[in-house]
Amino acid sequence: MKRTIIAAYSIFLLMLSQAIFAGATRGQVSSFLEVEKIIDKWGQPTKTLLVMDNDDTLTMMPCPNLEDLDNCQYLGSAAWFSWQRQLLNTSSPYKVADNITHLIDISTLIFAISDMDYTESTLPSILHGLKSKGVRLMVETARSNANVAATTRQFSQLPTETKSAHNLLQLIKSNSLHFTPSGLASLPSPYIPCDIPGARPISYQQGVMYVAGQNKGTMLECMLNLYQADRASGVGMDITHIVFIDDTKKNVDNVFATFKNNKQYTLRALHYNKLGEHKAALTKGIHKDKIQETTHKHWTMIRDALKQNVSKPAAIYN
């Protein structure tokens, strides 16, 4: 009888804890160490999924010293893309494209010829620590299917601190959401998410979800629905806790809005602000004119070199 009462009380406490923690909250962080502390506080590492944006969150265009902007590559960065998007309908001499399609093509070209750095030097250690605790890792990027090859190469060039996964790509794909029957962190791609009318095709390859600029909250919910349906076959680990981190506040808000009434998950949507000043320097900083001129010079050198040496250069429109 006593054991029955204790068992019933334990179940009650479990249900109470789920009711207390289920739901979504928002916040901001300036380092991945803060993310690790949030996950540790939950105490559910094997049921936790860390969903990371890549550009200016997990990775960034090379910048050896954030205080020395002269040696930072803005060309191809998220801040550069946003700036160029604002210039599309202007007569600015710094405009590189005439429409969004051309801009995406140029961005894709720059990704293909550029390697990335971690946003924080301690990230390999932090990610390895989370992996060793059983945390699932996934990247959700605004990049499109056209960027799969470039992103795969970029992640393959970034080292980690684990012998079982020598680079970031190996670390992500071996500890992400795996599906049957392949047992891999990939799905036949590209595909239309959740059969949403009008949605653009996305991809899920080696633990990286390419959402093609679409709502990251909707896309993440679709992915989790697929995963939970796949788990019905008894494969894969249950996910009850999610940390989403992104340097773009709109993406954080979208994820929060999607999951705020979801009782299945405890979600913490985090705005990553470490690179806030660095990104703003391109369009708002006191040295913005110099940075913009240098960045445009870098692009024109690439453009002119391709024109001179390639018969039909890709993504060159002017």
Backbone bond lengths (Angstrom), bond angles and torsions (degrees), N, CA, C in turn:
res aa  C-N    CA-C-N  psi(-1)  N-CA   C-N-CA  omega(-1)  CA-C   N-CA-C  phi
1 M - - - 1.454 - - 1.530 110.90 -
2 K 1.355 114.25 -44.56 1.453 119.62 -178.92 1.516 110.34 -61.80
3 R 1.352 116.21 -41.72 1.459 120.12 -179.68 1.525 110.94 -64.80
4 T 1.321 116.54 -35.72 1.464 120.95 178.96 1.521 110.90 -64.73
5 I 1.327 115.47 -41.86 1.469 120.56 179.41 1.523 109.88 -64.79
6 I 1.337 116.58 -43.84 1.467 120.76 -179.38 1.531 110.36 -63.29
7 A 1.340 116.51 -42.02 1.461 120.91 -179.85 1.525 110.64 -63.94
8 A 1.339 115.52 -42.11 1.462 119.81 -179.89 1.525 110.57 -65.54
9 Y 1.334 115.33 -39.13 1.464 120.25 179.82 1.529 110.12 -66.13
10 S 1.337 117.19 -38.10 1.466 121.72 179.37 1.526 111.10 -64.02
11 I 1.335 115.03 -42.16 1.465 119.45 177.87 1.518 110.82 -63.69
12 F 1.345 115.97 -39.67 1.458 120.75 178.96 1.533 110.69 -61.97
13 L 1.336 116.08 -43.58 1.466 119.72 179.54 1.521 111.77 -64.33
14 L 1.337 116.42 -38.57 1.455 120.61 178.37 1.522 110.70 -63.46
15 M 1.331 116.70 -45.81 1.456 120.86 179.05 1.524 111.14 -63.95
16 L 1.338 116.42 -37.54 1.459 121.02 179.51 1.521 110.29 -66.06
17 S 1.334 116.27 -43.26 1.461 119.73 -179.12 1.519 110.69 -64.51
18 Q 1.344 117.95 -38.41 1.448 120.92 178.29 1.518 110.90 -66.01
19 A 1.315 116.94 -37.94 1.464 120.78 178.88 1.521 110.81 -66.74
20 I 1.348 115.94 -36.41 1.464 120.20 -178.52 1.518 111.55 -71.01
21 F 1.354 116.30 -43.09 1.455 119.73 -171.98 1.524 113.96 -91.20
22 A 1.330 118.76 -22.10 1.457 120.14 -179.07 1.520 110.33 -62.19
23 G 1.323 116.41 144.45 1.446 120.92 -179.26 1.516 110.48 124.46
24 A 1.327 116.38 -177.79 1.459 121.13 -175.68 1.523 111.40 -124.33
25 T 1.320 115.68 143.76 1.457 122.14 174.52 1.523 108.76 -135.41
26 R 1.330 115.61 159.82 1.460 121.21 178.97 1.520 110.66 -117.89
27 G 1.321 115.81 158.11 1.453 120.79 176.73 1.520 109.43 -169.21
28 Q 1.307 116.17 -172.42 1.455 120.51 176.20 1.521 109.80 -140.41
29 V 1.308 115.61 149.86 1.455 121.75 -179.80 1.520 108.64 -139.40
30 S 1.330 115.75 157.39 1.461 120.67 178.08 1.516 111.73 -116.13
31 S 1.342 116.78 4.43 1.459 120.06 178.21 1.523 110.19 -157.87
32 F 1.331 115.89 156.55 1.463 120.71 177.33 1.524 111.38 -74.95
33 L 1.312 117.43 -15.47 1.461 119.96 174.82 1.525 110.08 -63.04
34 E 1.333 116.89 -35.77 1.457 121.08 177.16 1.528 110.57 -66.63
35 V 1.318 116.35 -35.20 1.466 120.62 176.98 1.521 110.07 -63.94
36 E 1.321 115.99 -44.65 1.465 121.16 179.16 1.529 110.51 -59.36
37 K 1.318 117.98 -39.94 1.458 121.68 179.89 1.529 111.55 -66.28
38 I 1.332 116.68 -37.53 1.464 120.54 177.55 1.520 110.38 -62.63
39 I 1.322 116.41 -44.62 1.461 121.23 179.86 1.526 110.91 -65.64
40 D 1.330 116.57 -41.79 1.467 120.30 178.43 1.531 110.89 -62.45
41 K 1.324 116.89 -38.24 1.468 120.78 -179.15 1.524 111.01 -65.56
42 W 1.321 116.90 -35.24 1.465 119.93 177.78 1.526 111.34 -64.35
43 G 1.319 116.25 -37.75 1.456 120.01 -179.61 1.520 114.50 71.08
44 Q 1.342 117.03 25.10 1.467 121.67 179.55 1.535 109.62 -128.60
45 P 1.321 119.54 52.72 1.474 120.73 -172.90 1.516 114.19 -60.06
46 T 1.334 118.34 -39.50 1.459 120.03 -176.91 1.525 112.74 -75.03
47 K 1.327 116.80 -7.10 1.462 121.31 176.75 1.521 111.63 -115.58
48 T 1.344 115.52 15.08 1.461 120.73 -176.08 1.521 111.13 -108.92
49 L 1.327 115.47 136.03 1.460 122.72 175.75 1.524 108.28 -114.63
50 L 1.334 116.37 123.27 1.467 121.87 175.16 1.522 107.77 -98.67
51 V 1.331 116.31 114.62 1.462 122.63 -179.02 1.524 108.47 -105.84
52 M 1.328 116.50 118.71 1.463 121.42 -172.98 1.530 111.97 -118.83
53 D 1.310 116.32 133.28 1.462 120.98 165.12 1.525 107.15 -68.34
54 N 1.336 117.20 157.45 1.465 116.91 177.85 1.522 112.98 -100.71
55 D 1.330 119.35 -62.69 1.460 121.63 -173.08 1.527 112.19 -63.56
56 D 1.326 116.13 116.28 1.474 125.58 179.80 1.529 112.81 67.91
57 T 1.331 116.56 17.25 1.462 121.38 171.24 1.523 109.10 -125.21
58 L 1.302 116.64 -66.86 1.464 121.67 176.42 1.528 111.08 -86.52
59 T 1.328 115.68 -41.36 1.464 121.39 -179.54 1.521 110.60 -130.21
60 M 1.331 116.28 166.58 1.456 121.29 179.40 1.522 109.83 -154.85
61 M 1.333 116.24 159.84 1.456 119.81 172.38 1.535 108.17 -63.31
62 P 1.342 117.35 146.22 1.466 120.63 -173.00 1.526 114.22 -51.06
63 C 1.321 114.21 131.34 1.467 122.06 176.32 1.524 106.74 -154.84
64 P 1.340 117.34 88.22 1.469 121.22 -174.57 1.518 114.26 -55.95
65 N 1.330 116.21 -30.61 1.461 120.75 -178.41 1.518 108.62 -145.66
66 L 1.326 116.68 116.01 1.474 120.59 -178.21 1.518 112.66 -62.90
67 E 1.336 117.26 -17.77 1.461 120.66 178.82 1.525 111.52 -85.68
68 D 1.325 116.87 -13.96 1.461 121.82 -177.87 1.517 108.61 -113.80
69 L 1.331 115.99 81.74 1.454 121.20 -173.65 1.519 113.30 -68.34
70 D 1.349 117.68 -18.77 1.462 120.85 -179.75 1.526 111.66 -63.41
71 N 1.321 116.45 -25.16 1.463 120.68 -178.05 1.526 113.02 -106.22
72 C 1.330 116.25 16.93 1.461 121.08 179.12 1.531 110.31 -101.18
73 Q 1.326 116.70 138.07 1.459 121.12 176.60 1.526 109.21 -91.33
74 Y 1.330 115.58 111.13 1.456 120.19 174.17 1.525 110.94 -90.57
75 L 1.320 117.05 -26.93 1.452 121.77 -178.97 1.532 110.55 -56.68
76 G 1.325 115.50 123.11 1.459 120.70 179.57 1.512 115.03 89.12
77 S 1.320 117.55 -6.03 1.466 120.94 -178.90 1.519 110.99 -77.33
78 A 1.331 116.12 169.01 1.458 120.89 177.99 1.527 110.78 -62.85
79 A 1.336 116.58 -38.38 1.465 120.53 178.69 1.517 110.83 -65.68
80 W 1.322 117.03 -39.82 1.470 121.72 177.80 1.524 110.37 -63.78
81 F 1.335 117.75 -43.73 1.461 120.78 -179.96 1.525 110.74 -61.55
82 S 1.332 117.12 -43.83 1.471 120.84 179.50 1.523 110.49 -63.04
83 W 1.317 116.95 -41.57 1.467 122.10 178.28 1.521 110.55 -62.28
84 Q 1.336 116.78 -47.63 1.455 120.58 -179.40 1.525 111.76 -65.14
85 R 1.317 115.91 -33.25 1.469 119.02 178.14 1.530 110.20 -64.45
86 Q 1.305 117.02 -36.37 1.457 121.47 178.16 1.528 112.25 -70.15
87 L 1.329 116.50 -23.34 1.464 121.12 -177.94 1.524 113.38 -87.72
88 L 1.335 118.27 -7.55 1.463 121.31 -172.42 1.526 113.01 -55.34
89 N 1.299 117.98 -41.19 1.470 121.16 -176.59 1.527 112.44 -100.97
90 T 1.316 116.27 26.78 1.458 121.46 179.25 1.531 109.76 -119.44
91 S 1.333 115.77 176.18 1.466 121.25 177.10 1.525 110.51 -106.12
92 S 1.316 116.97 22.63 1.461 121.23 -177.97 1.531 111.05 -58.18
93 P 1.327 117.39 135.98 1.475 120.02 176.49 1.520 112.48 -68.14
94 Y 1.331 116.91 -12.66 1.459 121.08 -179.65 1.530 112.93 -91.31
95 K 1.333 116.55 -1.54 1.458 120.68 -179.33 1.523 109.85 -70.09
96 V 1.348 116.92 129.41 1.469 120.44 -177.80 1.522 112.99 -101.14
97 A 1.333 118.02 -13.72 1.465 121.27 -175.97 1.521 110.00 -141.92
98 D 1.332 115.22 157.41 1.463 120.87 -179.13 1.522 113.01 -97.01
99 N 1.325 116.96 -15.96 1.461 120.14 179.33 1.521 108.99 -154.52
100 I 1.313 115.73 171.03 1.470 120.60 -173.81 1.523 111.29 -65.62
101 T 1.332 117.95 -33.72 1.468 120.28 178.77 1.525 110.58 -63.51
102 H 1.323 116.50 -45.47 1.461 120.20 177.47 1.528 111.03 -62.34
103 L 1.320 116.74 -40.79 1.467 120.76 -179.40 1.531 110.58 -63.42
104 I 1.317 117.09 -42.50 1.464 120.59 178.58 1.530 109.86 -63.48
105 D 1.323 117.15 -40.05 1.464 120.72 178.65 1.519 111.56 -62.59
106 I 1.317 116.69 -41.66 1.469 121.00 179.09 1.521 110.11 -67.62
107 S 1.322 116.33 -41.55 1.462 120.63 177.45 1.524 110.61 -60.18
108 T 1.323 116.56 -42.42 1.461 121.78 178.44 1.527 110.87 -61.50
109 L 1.324 116.29 -40.93 1.464 120.84 178.00 1.527 110.96 -62.26
110 I 1.331 116.88 -43.97 1.468 120.51 -178.54 1.531 110.78 -66.09
111 F 1.341 117.06 -39.17 1.465 119.79 175.35 1.529 110.49 -59.10
112 A 1.325 116.07 -39.26 1.462 120.72 -175.19 1.526 112.63 -67.21
113 I 1.330 117.51 -22.50 1.463 120.20 -177.04 1.530 112.36 -113.85
114 S 1.329 117.18 9.79 1.462 120.75 -176.90 1.521 111.69 -124.15
115 D 1.308 116.63 136.31 1.456 121.80 169.11 1.525 109.05 -93.43
116 M 1.329 116.82 162.81 1.456 121.96 -176.54 1.526 110.48 -118.08
117 D 1.320 115.62 165.74 1.456 122.84 172.24 1.526 108.47 -117.82
118 Y 1.339 116.47 162.09 1.461 120.27 169.43 1.530 108.69 -68.83
119 T 1.309 117.18 149.45 1.462 120.56 175.33 1.526 111.46 -72.26
120 E 1.349 116.28 -25.22 1.462 121.63 178.42 1.526 109.35 -134.24
121 S 1.313 116.73 135.43 1.466 120.40 -178.70 1.522 112.37 -64.67
122 T 1.337 117.01 -23.01 1.467 121.14 -177.95 1.534 113.00 -86.95
123 L 1.325 117.72 -1.68 1.463 120.25 -176.38 1.526 113.91 -59.49
124 P 1.335 120.18 -42.51 1.473 118.43 178.07 1.521 112.46 -55.74
125 S 1.330 116.73 -42.64 1.460 121.00 -179.73 1.527 111.19 -67.12
126 I 1.328 116.66 -42.57 1.465 120.93 -178.80 1.527 110.95 -65.69
127 L 1.322 117.00 -46.01 1.460 120.50 -179.82 1.521 111.37 -64.50
128 H 1.325 116.03 -38.64 1.470 119.58 177.02 1.527 110.27 -63.57
129 G 1.341 116.78 -40.80 1.459 120.61 178.77 1.516 112.07 -63.22
130 L 1.327 117.12 -42.23 1.462 121.40 178.56 1.523 110.66 -65.49
131 K 1.321 115.54 -41.79 1.464 120.43 178.61 1.524 110.83 -60.66
132 S 1.328 116.63 -42.79 1.465 120.15 -177.97 1.525 112.00 -66.28
133 K 1.327 117.36 -22.69 1.460 121.70 177.61 1.528 112.28 -85.82
134 G 1.335 116.50 -10.04 1.462 120.17 178.45 1.509 115.05 101.47
135 V 1.341 117.63 8.31 1.468 120.86 179.54 1.523 109.51 -70.40
136 R 1.330 116.49 134.81 1.469 121.50 174.56 1.530 108.70 -79.80
137 L 1.329 117.35 142.83 1.464 122.87 -177.76 1.525 110.11 -121.23
138 M 1.325 116.77 134.83 1.463 120.07 176.93 1.527 109.15 -147.04
139 V 1.319 116.24 146.67 1.462 121.65 175.51 1.526 108.13 -108.72
140 E 1.331 116.48 130.92 1.457 121.83 174.53 1.523 107.29 -119.00
141 T 1.315 116.07 107.31 1.454 121.26 -174.33 1.519 111.91 -111.42
142 A 1.319 115.79 148.99 1.459 120.98 175.62 1.522 111.18 -75.73
143 R 1.329 117.20 -8.56 1.459 120.52 178.54 1.531 110.79 -61.65
144 S 1.335 114.47 159.33 1.466 119.83 -176.46 1.522 111.75 -101.35
145 N 1.332 115.76 -178.65 1.458 121.26 178.60 1.525 112.36 -59.28
146 A 1.321 116.89 -27.90 1.462 120.94 -179.50 1.521 111.99 -67.45
147 N 1.334 116.88 -15.32 1.463 120.78 -176.59 1.521 113.77 -101.28
148 V 1.332 117.39 6.21 1.463 119.94 -176.89 1.525 111.22 -60.01
149 A 1.312 117.63 -48.15 1.465 120.92 -176.90 1.528 111.09 -63.38
150 A 1.337 116.99 -44.81 1.469 120.51 -178.85 1.521 111.37 -65.42
151 T 1.323 116.57 -42.20 1.460 120.58 -179.56 1.520 110.86 -66.10
152 T 1.329 116.14 -41.47 1.465 120.87 177.21 1.525 110.57 -58.76
153 R 1.319 116.51 -44.45 1.462 119.84 179.29 1.521 111.47 -66.45
154 Q 1.329 117.56 -43.46 1.463 121.38 -179.59 1.521 111.27 -60.26
155 F 1.340 117.07 -45.27 1.468 120.74 179.86 1.527 111.14 -66.88
156 S 1.331 115.65 -31.83 1.466 119.50 -179.75 1.529 112.20 -70.09
157 Q 1.327 117.01 -18.86 1.461 121.20 -178.97 1.528 112.56 -89.74
158 L 1.327 117.33 -7.96 1.464 120.57 -176.98 1.526 110.23 -96.95
159 P 1.334 117.81 120.51 1.469 121.25 -175.01 1.524 112.60 -76.59
160 T 1.324 115.76 159.62 1.464 122.14 174.42 1.519 108.88 -127.79
161 E 1.328 115.46 -179.15 1.462 120.06 -177.90 1.524 112.44 -109.80
162 T 1.304 116.93 26.67 1.464 119.54 -179.40 1.520 110.19 -126.50
163 K 1.321 117.00 134.32 1.461 122.43 -178.34 1.532 111.82 -67.38
164 S 1.329 116.10 -28.25 1.461 119.45 -178.16 1.527 111.91 -78.57
165 A 1.327 117.42 -16.54 1.472 122.07 178.15 1.524 107.66 -142.18
166 H 1.323 115.83 99.92 1.455 120.24 -172.49 1.526 113.92 -78.17
167 N 1.327 117.63 -13.43 1.459 119.07 177.66 1.529 110.03 -141.55
168 L 1.314 115.48 171.61 1.463 120.54 -174.62 1.522 111.82 -61.40
169 L 1.323 117.87 -40.43 1.454 120.20 -179.35 1.524 111.06 -60.40
170 Q 1.333 117.31 -44.72 1.464 121.01 178.96 1.524 111.02 -63.09
171 L 1.323 116.44 -39.67 1.463 120.68 -179.63 1.523 111.17 -64.42
172 I 1.327 116.30 -44.27 1.462 120.30 -179.00 1.526 110.92 -66.79
173 K 1.320 117.23 -51.96 1.460 120.00 -172.74 1.528 112.89 -67.09
174 S 1.329 117.09 -28.94 1.462 118.91 -179.27 1.525 112.71 -82.12
175 N 1.325 117.30 -11.84 1.476 120.67 -176.93 1.523 112.76 -128.19
176 S 1.327 116.90 23.85 1.458 121.20 -178.90 1.524 110.66 -102.02
177 L 1.324 117.00 -158.70 1.463 122.30 179.41 1.522 109.03 -85.91
178 H 1.336 117.00 116.69 1.457 122.30 -178.29 1.530 110.49 -100.91
179 F 1.310 114.51 142.79 1.461 120.48 -176.43 1.532 111.06 -119.40
180 T 1.329 115.21 154.21 1.459 121.05 173.65 1.535 108.32 -89.97
181 P 1.340 119.69 158.70 1.474 125.39 1.11 1.527 113.39 -86.92
182 S 1.339 117.30 -5.96 1.468 119.80 -173.43 1.527 112.69 -73.08
183 G 1.343 116.89 -29.02 1.456 120.36 -175.17 1.514 112.37 74.84
184 L 1.330 116.68 14.77 1.457 121.83 -177.52 1.524 111.20 -106.53
185 A 1.338 115.70 161.28 1.463 121.32 177.14 1.518 109.28 -87.51
186 S 1.326 115.37 53.38 1.462 121.88 -178.44 1.518 108.96 -149.64
187 L 1.336 115.12 157.22 1.455 122.13 174.54 1.526 108.48 -130.06
188 P 1.332 118.36 153.73 1.466 119.88 174.80 1.525 109.39 -54.99
189 S 1.301 116.75 119.26 1.463 120.69 -170.60 1.526 110.13 -134.29
190 P 1.348 117.41 156.75 1.467 126.88 -1.08 1.530 112.14 -77.52
191 Y 1.324 115.49 160.61 1.458 120.45 179.22 1.526 109.31 -147.38
192 I 1.340 116.63 159.74 1.465 121.73 178.51 1.524 108.01 -85.26
193 P 1.330 118.86 122.05 1.469 121.28 -176.76 1.526 112.71 -70.30
194 C 1.329 115.48 127.47 1.474 122.26 173.81 1.525 113.66 54.18
195 D 1.305 117.64 21.34 1.472 121.22 -179.09 1.523 111.80 54.40
196 I 1.326 116.38 38.50 1.463 121.15 179.57 1.527 109.29 -76.98
197 P 1.338 118.41 120.89 1.470 120.75 179.59 1.535 110.72 -58.87
198 G 1.308 116.41 131.57 1.459 120.48 177.10 1.514 115.11 83.23
199 A 1.336 117.25 -4.40 1.464 120.07 -179.31 1.524 110.09 -71.66
200 R 1.333 115.09 146.73 1.455 120.06 175.46 1.527 109.55 -83.29
201 P 1.315 117.24 148.31 1.475 120.14 179.75 1.531 111.06 -60.42
202 I 1.319 116.47 143.17 1.454 122.53 176.46 1.528 108.61 -122.89
203 S 1.322 115.55 173.47 1.468 120.86 177.40 1.518 109.75 -135.42
204 Y 1.332 114.74 150.91 1.460 121.59 170.58 1.518 106.47 -130.44
205 Q 1.327 115.51 105.51 1.450 121.70 -175.44 1.523 110.37 -132.42
206 Q 1.334 116.55 121.33 1.459 124.10 174.82 1.543 112.58 53.76
207 G 1.330 114.64 41.89 1.452 120.36 175.91 1.511 114.83 83.86
208 V 1.327 117.17 6.64 1.471 121.72 179.47 1.526 108.97 -116.75
209 M 1.338 116.07 125.59 1.456 121.13 178.51 1.531 108.94 -103.36
210 Y 1.332 115.71 122.01 1.462 123.04 -178.22 1.525 107.89 -102.16
211 V 1.345 117.49 105.44 1.465 120.08 -170.32 1.522 113.94 -98.16
212 A 1.330 117.51 2.88 1.471 121.75 173.44 1.528 112.83 55.51
213 G 1.319 115.97 43.59 1.463 120.87 174.67 1.517 115.20 74.95
214 Q 1.334 118.62 9.80 1.461 121.44 -178.16 1.533 111.40 -89.39
215 N 1.324 115.79 171.53 1.460 122.36 -176.01 1.532 110.87 -56.04
216 K 1.320 116.47 117.23 1.461 119.78 -175.76 1.524 112.66 -70.84
217 G 1.326 117.22 -25.66 1.457 119.88 176.44 1.516 110.93 -68.33
218 T 1.329 116.20 -48.80 1.462 121.23 178.74 1.522 111.45 -61.68
219 M 1.347 115.71 -43.32 1.462 119.90 -178.07 1.537 111.50 -66.46
220 L 1.326 116.93 -38.20 1.462 120.34 179.04 1.531 110.45 -68.13
221 E 1.318 116.96 -40.85 1.463 120.34 178.41 1.531 110.43 -62.57
222 C 1.329 116.75 -40.63 1.461 120.44 177.63 1.528 110.93 -60.92
223 M 1.323 115.69 -44.49 1.462 120.41 -179.51 1.529 111.08 -62.37
224 L 1.312 116.98 -43.60 1.465 120.78 -179.37 1.525 111.72 -68.06
225 N 1.328 116.68 -34.45 1.468 119.61 175.81 1.524 110.61 -63.20
226 L 1.330 116.19 -41.50 1.461 120.29 176.86 1.526 110.89 -63.47
227 Y 1.316 115.50 -41.97 1.462 120.44 -177.66 1.530 111.05 -66.07
228 Q 1.326 116.52 -44.39 1.458 119.87 -179.36 1.531 110.88 -66.21
229 A 1.328 117.19 -35.79 1.466 120.34 176.74 1.525 109.98 -66.62
230 D 1.322 116.05 -37.99 1.459 120.55 178.97 1.523 110.97 -68.75
231 R 1.322 117.05 -31.94 1.463 121.39 -179.97 1.531 111.78 -66.91
232 A 1.329 116.26 -17.88 1.465 119.57 179.45 1.527 110.75 -60.34
233 S 1.338 115.70 -20.49 1.460 119.51 178.70 1.519 111.65 -83.72
234 G 1.334 115.29 -0.23 1.464 119.81 177.92 1.508 114.53 89.83
235 V 1.335 117.21 10.49 1.468 121.85 -179.09 1.523 109.08 -107.92
236 G 1.331 116.10 143.90 1.456 120.05 176.95 1.515 112.98 92.29
237 M 1.317 115.04 161.71 1.460 121.16 -178.38 1.522 110.57 -98.38
238 D 1.301 115.73 145.42 1.456 121.32 -179.90 1.526 110.04 -67.54
239 I 1.334 116.28 142.66 1.468 122.06 176.16 1.522 108.32 -117.73
240 T 1.323 116.58 122.04 1.469 121.23 177.44 1.528 112.03 -121.57
241 H 1.345 116.97 -19.63 1.460 122.10 -177.10 1.530 110.26 -125.14
242 I 1.328 115.96 135.75 1.465 121.06 -177.91 1.528 109.71 -132.34
243 V 1.319 115.64 133.01 1.463 121.51 167.40 1.516 107.19 -113.46
244 F 1.315 116.32 122.97 1.468 121.77 176.04 1.514 107.99 -112.05
245 I 1.332 117.44 131.06 1.453 121.02 -179.19 1.523 110.32 -132.89
246 D 1.346 115.70 132.19 1.464 120.92 -174.99 1.532 108.22 -154.13
247 D 1.331 116.75 144.07 1.470 119.73 179.62 1.526 112.34 -80.80
248 T 1.337 118.00 -10.01 1.463 121.99 179.55 1.526 109.50 -101.11
249 K 1.318 115.78 117.94 1.468 120.30 -174.58 1.530 112.20 -61.81
250 K 1.329 117.47 -34.35 1.464 120.02 179.79 1.522 110.72 -59.93
251 N 1.320 117.00 -39.77 1.471 119.95 178.73 1.522 111.11 -65.74
252 V 1.329 116.20 -39.87 1.470 120.98 177.37 1.524 109.93 -61.70
253 D 1.328 116.48 -44.66 1.467 120.87 180.00 1.528 111.29 -64.51
254 N 1.330 116.57 -38.87 1.464 119.86 179.71 1.532 111.76 -65.12
255 V 1.314 116.20 -41.74 1.466 119.89 179.10 1.526 110.24 -66.50
256 F 1.325 116.46 -43.40 1.464 120.26 177.65 1.533 111.05 -59.16
257 A 1.348 116.53 -45.79 1.466 120.59 -178.52 1.524 111.40 -62.44
258 T 1.325 116.79 -36.51 1.459 120.93 -179.38 1.523 112.04 -67.40
259 F 1.331 117.14 -38.43 1.463 121.21 -172.00 1.532 114.48 -104.90
260 K 1.324 118.79 0.49 1.463 119.68 -172.86 1.521 113.76 -63.74
261 N 1.333 116.71 -26.83 1.471 119.69 178.66 1.520 112.40 -108.94
262 N 1.327 115.78 12.94 1.463 120.65 -178.33 1.528 109.57 -87.34
263 K 1.316 116.35 117.27 1.464 121.27 -177.34 1.526 113.15 -86.79
264 Q 1.327 116.04 -3.92 1.464 119.93 -176.90 1.529 111.96 -82.90
265 Y 1.347 115.60 -26.46 1.458 119.63 -174.37 1.522 112.33 -127.07
266 T 1.324 114.84 147.80 1.456 121.66 166.39 1.520 105.88 -98.94
267 L 1.322 116.60 116.60 1.460 120.43 -174.29 1.517 111.91 -122.60
268 R 1.316 114.76 137.83 1.463 121.86 174.05 1.523 106.87 -121.30
269 A 1.337 117.63 111.23 1.465 123.05 -179.63 1.528 108.23 -97.14
270 L 1.329 116.00 120.14 1.457 121.15 -171.17 1.521 112.67 -118.22
271 H 1.329 114.66 130.77 1.459 120.80 174.30 1.532 108.18 -88.84
272 Y 1.315 116.84 118.04 1.469 122.72 -177.85 1.529 108.05 -88.34
273 N 1.332 116.85 112.62 1.467 120.37 -172.13 1.526 114.73 -111.56
274 K 1.334 117.43 11.94 1.459 119.95 -176.93 1.523 112.40 -57.81
275 L 1.330 117.13 -37.47 1.463 120.57 -174.87 1.530 112.62 -98.87
276 G 1.315 116.75 16.48 1.464 120.95 -176.93 1.520 112.98 -54.98
277 E 1.315 117.38 -52.41 1.465 121.11 -178.64 1.523 111.30 -67.82
278 H 1.318 115.72 -38.46 1.465 120.29 179.52 1.526 110.65 -60.67
279 K 1.325 117.73 -45.77 1.460 121.03 -179.62 1.525 111.59 -68.43
280 A 1.340 116.44 -40.57 1.464 120.81 -178.39 1.521 112.07 -65.82
281 A 1.322 116.78 -24.87 1.471 120.74 -177.88 1.526 111.72 -59.92
282 L 1.328 117.69 -26.88 1.457 120.98 -178.39 1.520 112.60 -67.37
283 T 1.328 117.70 -35.08 1.467 120.49 -175.20 1.520 114.83 -121.42
284 K 1.353 117.05 -14.41 1.463 119.55 -175.44 1.520 114.09 -128.34
285 G 1.313 118.13 -13.98 1.457 121.27 -176.34 1.516 113.09 -72.24
286 I 1.317 115.96 167.19 1.468 120.93 -177.77 1.527 111.54 -69.63
287 H 1.322 116.87 -18.68 1.464 120.93 179.54 1.529 111.52 -107.62
288 K 1.339 116.97 20.45 1.459 120.57 -173.96 1.522 112.48 -59.69
289 D 1.339 118.02 -39.21 1.463 120.31 -177.95 1.526 111.14 -61.77
290 K 1.325 116.39 -43.40 1.457 120.79 179.33 1.526 111.28 -66.26
291 I 1.330 115.97 -42.90 1.473 120.35 -179.08 1.522 110.34 -64.70
292 Q 1.334 116.91 -43.47 1.460 120.67 179.74 1.522 111.28 -63.96
293 E 1.322 116.33 -41.70 1.465 120.14 179.35 1.533 111.01 -63.87
294 T 1.332 116.11 -43.87 1.462 120.76 179.54 1.523 110.96 -64.50
295 T 1.326 116.19 -43.61 1.465 120.83 -179.71 1.518 111.10 -62.80
296 H 1.328 116.27 -43.19 1.466 119.58 178.73 1.525 110.97 -66.34
297 K 1.315 117.17 -36.71 1.465 121.24 177.42 1.530 110.66 -60.99
298 H 1.335 116.05 -41.63 1.456 120.39 178.95 1.535 110.66 -61.34
299 W 1.336 116.25 -42.17 1.459 119.48 179.65 1.527 111.13 -66.06
300 T 1.325 118.62 -45.65 1.462 120.90 -177.59 1.531 111.23 -63.59
301 M 1.325 117.25 -33.11 1.471 120.04 176.73 1.525 110.80 -65.00
302 I 1.350 116.57 -42.12 1.464 120.98 177.46 1.529 109.88 -65.63
303 R 1.324 115.82 -47.17 1.469 120.76 -179.43 1.526 111.60 -58.53
304 D 1.336 116.31 -48.66 1.468 120.17 -177.27 1.527 111.95 -66.74
305 A 1.343 116.35 -37.36 1.466 119.57 178.50 1.525 110.81 -63.83
306 L 1.332 117.26 -39.40 1.459 120.68 178.25 1.528 111.27 -67.79
307 K 1.324 116.05 -41.67 1.462 119.64 179.15 1.526 111.69 -60.57
308 Q 1.306 115.66 -38.51 1.457 120.94 -175.37 1.525 113.20 -79.25
309 N 1.335 116.73 -24.96 1.460 119.22 -171.08 1.520 115.77 -119.64
310 V 1.318 117.33 -6.45 1.462 121.07 -179.54 1.525 108.69 -124.34
311 S 1.316 116.60 130.04 1.468 120.21 -176.19 1.521 112.39 -61.75
312 K 1.341 115.93 -46.31 1.461 120.48 179.02 1.535 108.46 -130.47
313 P 1.330 117.67 78.43 1.475 120.39 -176.84 1.521 111.90 -66.93
314 A 1.312 115.23 138.14 1.472 120.91 178.81 1.528 110.17 -74.72
315 A 1.329 114.74 145.19 1.471 122.62 172.36 1.519 114.02 63.95
316 I 1.337 118.91 22.71 1.463 122.05 177.61 1.539 107.55 -111.09
317 Y 1.342 116.10 115.17 1.460 119.88 -173.21 1.522 113.19 -117.69
318 N 1.339 117.05 -6.34 1.461 118.27 -178.97 1.520 110.68 -147.45
